C-alpha cells in the first residue's frame, strides 16, 4: 500500500497551509487566546474554499474528494491550532443546511458510556446534533441503539465548563430535546470523527517538532547552540519518529476506513501530540513555561483532543479486545 500523497493531494495540502498561514497566523492565534469567539468571516472563507464540503458530491455543491484528502487538510488545521467545531462542520455538511458553505456553524456532541456531553464553542453554534447509544445502553439510552438528536427548534440546557484549552470554550449539555434529524450513520460518523481528530493531533505533533528544532537552532548556552547537545538531539529525533509513525497510521486508516486501524491511528496520534508538546516544552526550557510561548497551546489542545472521539484509555481497551478476539479466532 502506497501511503504517500499524490501530487494533487500535496497541492491540496499546500493550499490549505497557505490559506491558514494568511488568515490564521500567529498574530491571529494569540488574539484568539484573549477572545475565543469564532471568526465567522474565516469560517465562511473555509466554507468557500471547500473545507467542509470537501467530501460532498459535486452534484450537491461539494468538491467530491475522499477521506484521505480530508485527513491531509485536517492535518494542516491541527498544525495551525485552528479553533472551532471543525470535525462537526465537516461531517455534518450534508445534513445541516448552510454548514457546507460556512454560513452556519454546527456543533456535535457524543454521549459515550461515561455520559460525557461536552459541546465545543456553544456560544458560536447555530445548530447542535447530539449522538448517543451503541454502548450496550450504559450511556442511559436504554437499548444501546445509536441515535442522533437535533436541537431545533428548542435548545438544550447547558452548564458552563472551564476548558483546559483557552481557544476552545466548552459547555456540558445537561438535557436536550429528543428530535430526530435526518438519518445518520452514527457508527461511521464516530469512526470518521475519531480519524479526523487524529489528523488534527498529527498536525499539532508535527508543528511542535518544527518549533523545537527552530528553537534549538537559535538558542545558545555557553556559546553553543543547544541543538548541538546530544540530549536535545535525542529529544528532537524521538519527536520526529513519533510523528512519522503516527502519520503512517493515520494515512493508512484513511485509506481503509475500518474501525481497528482508526483506533490505532487515534492512539498513536494522541501519544505523538501530547508527548511531542511536552518534549518541545523541555527543549524551550524556562521560556517554554511562559504564557507568551505557543508551546502550552499545543499541549492543552492535545490534552483536550485526547479525550474526544475515542478517548485514550477506551481506545486502548477497544484495540486490546479486538486483538484478543482475532487471536482467539485464529
N, C-alpha and C positions, 0 to 999 in steps of 0.2 A: 504494500500500500504506500503510495507516494503522498506524504503529508505536506509537501512543500506547496505553498500558494502558487497559483498560476500568475502569468504576467498581468492579466486583468484583475485578479484578486489583489495583487501587490499595488496596482494603481488605485483600486478602491480604498485600500487601507491608507495609502499615502494621501488621498483626497480627504479622508476622514481626519487624519492627523493635521493636515493643513487647515481645515475648517476650524478645528478645535484650538489650534495654536493662535489663529486670528481672532476667534470670538471668545475663547476662554483660556487666555494665557494666565501667567502668574498674577498679574495685577488684578484681573477679574476674580481669580481664585481667592486671593486674600480679601477682596471686597465681599465675597460671598460668605466668608467666615464671620464677618461682622453683621451681614444682612443676608440670611439664608433663604430669603424669599425667592421663588423660582423666577428666572429671567424668561418671561413669556416671549419676548422677541427672539431670543436664542432658541427657545422651544419650537417656535414656528419655523425658524430657519432650519432647524434639524428636520422638521417635517417636510419642508420644501426640498431639502437635499435627499430625502428618501430614507432617513434613518429609521423611522417607524414602519414605513410601507415597504421596506426592503424585500420582504418575502411574500407580499401580496401579489397575486397575478396581475399582469399588465392590463388585462381586461377590466380589473377593478381599480385601476389607477395606481397600482404598485410598480415595483421595479422588477419583480419576477425572479429574484435570485434565491439562493438556498441558505440553509442553516450554516454551512461553513463560511459563507460570506458575512453573515450576521455576526458570527464569532469574531472575525477579524475587525469589524467595526466596533464591537463592544470592547475588544482589547484596547483599542485606542481611547475609548471613553474612560476606561479604567485607568489608563496611563495618565490622562488629564485630570483625574478625580472629578469628572463631570457629575454634578449632583442632579437629583430628580428621580422620579419613578421610571427609569429608562426601560427596565425589563417589562413593566406593566404596559407602557406605551407601545412597545414593540409587539408584545404577544396579543394585545387586545386591539390592535389597529384595525382588524377586520370585524370587530364586534361592536365597538363604541363609535358612533358617527363623529367625525372630526378628530379622532385620535391619530389617524394616519397622517394627517396634514399638520398636526401640532396645534390645531385650533382649540382642542380640548385636551385637558390633562387628566389621565385616568390613573387611579390607584388600584393596587391589587394586594389583598391580604390572604394569608394562608393560615387556616386553623389546623394545626397538626395535633398529634397525640397529646402534646403538652398544653394545648389550649391557647397558644400564643396567637395574638391578633394584632400585631404591630403594623401600623399604617404609616408609610413614608409621606412626608410633605402634606399632611392633612389639610392645611390651610390653602394649598395651591391646587388641589384636585377638584375637577368638576364632576367626576363620576367615581364610584367605588364598586369593585366587584370582589366579593369575598368567597373563597372556596373552602370547603370542609369535607370531611369524610375520607374513606379509604384507609382508615387505620383500625378497622375492627370495631368501630363505634367508641373507641376510647376518648375521642375528642368531644363527645357529647352529642354527636349527630344521630345517635340511636342505632341505626342499622349498618353504619360504616360505609354506606354507598356515597361515592364522591358527588357533591353537588356544588353549584355556584349560585350566589345571590347578588342581586343588583340593588344599589341603594335607591334608585329613582322610584317614586318622587320623594320618598322620605329619606332622612339622613340618620346614620347610626348615632348612638350615644358614645361620646369619646371621653377618655381620661388622659390627661396630659402625662407624658413620659419624658424624662430627661434623657437625651440621646448622648451617647459617648462621642458621636461624630458631630462637630459643630456645623457641618454642612448638610446634615440630614435630620430635620425635625421629625419627631415621632409622636404618635398617639396610640393608645390602646383602644381597640373597639370593644366597648363594654357590652353592647347589644346592637343588633342590626335587623333591618327589615328582611323578611324572607320572600323576596320576589325573584322569580327565576329570570335570568337574562336569556339570550339566545343559547342554543345548545353549545356547550363547550366540552372538548375532550380534556377533562381535568388531569387525567394521568399524563397525557402528552404535555399539557401546559406546565405541570410541575416539573417534569423532566427537562423541558427546554428552559424553564426559568432557572433551574439549577445549573445548566450548562452555560447560559448567558451570564449568570453571576460568577461562575468560574472564569469566564473570559474577562470580566471586569477585574477579578483578583489577579489574573495573569498580567494584565496591563499594568496594574499597580506594582506588582513584583518586578517587572522589567524596568519600570521607571526608577525604582529605588536602587537597582543596580547602577543605572546611569548616574544617579545622584551621588552614590558612594564613590564611584570611580572619578567623577568630576572633582569631588572634594579632595580625594586622596591625591589627585594630581596638582592641586593648588596649595593645600595646607602644608606648611613647613614646621618641623620641630628639630631643634639642634642643627639648623642649617640644612636639613634634608627634607625633601618632600615625603610625607608619610606613606605615600604609595610605594616607596622603596622598602618599607619594613615588611618582613616576612609575615607577621601576624595579620597585617592589613591585606596583603596579597591573598592570604588564605581565606579571609572573610569574603572578599570580593569574588574569588573563584567559586566558593561554595554557593554564594548567591546566584551566580550565573548558572551553575549546574542545576539548582532548584528550578530556575526559570525554564531552562531548556527541557527538563523532564516534564514539568507541568504543561509546557506548550505542546509537546508531542501528545500528551494525554488529552488535552482539550481539543486539539485539531482532530485527533483520531475519533474522539467521541462525536464531534460534529459531523463526521463522515458516516458513522454507523447509526447515530441517533438512538442507540439502545441504552437501556437503563443502567446496566452494570458499568459500561465504560464511562457514562456520565457521572456515576457515583465516584468512581476512581479519579476522574478528572477534577471533580469538586474538592476531593480530599487533598490532592496534590497542589491544586491552585491555592487553596486556603493556606496550606502549610507554607508555600512559597511567598505568599503575600505577607503573612504575619511574621515569619522568621526573617525574611529579607528586610522588612521595615525595621525590625529590632537590630539587625546587623548593620543596616545603614545608619541607624542612630549611634551605634558603637563607633563606626568609622568617623562620624562627625564629632564625637567626643562631647564636651560640655556644651558646645553651641547647638548640638542636636536636641538638647532638652529644652531649648528656649521656645517660646511661643512664635517668635519670628521665623524660625526654621519651618520648612514644609514637611519634615520627616514625620512629625507626630500626626499630621493629617492623613498620611498614608497608613500609619499603624492603626489609627482609630477607625478609618474606613474598613481596613482589613478585618478588624475585630467585629465590626458590625456585619459585614458580609459573611463572615464565618458562621453566623447563627441564622442565616437566611437560606431558604430553599435547600433543605437537607443540611442540617447543622453538622458540625464536625463529628461529634460523638455518635449521632444517629447514622451518619453516612458510614462510619467505620463499622457499626453494628450490622447495617444492611449489607455491606460488602462481605463481611465475615460470614453472615448467614448464607449468602449466595454462593460463596466459595465452598463452604461446607456441604451445601446441597449438591453442588456439582461433583464434589469428591465422593459423596455417598452414592450418587447416581452412577459414577464411573466404576 
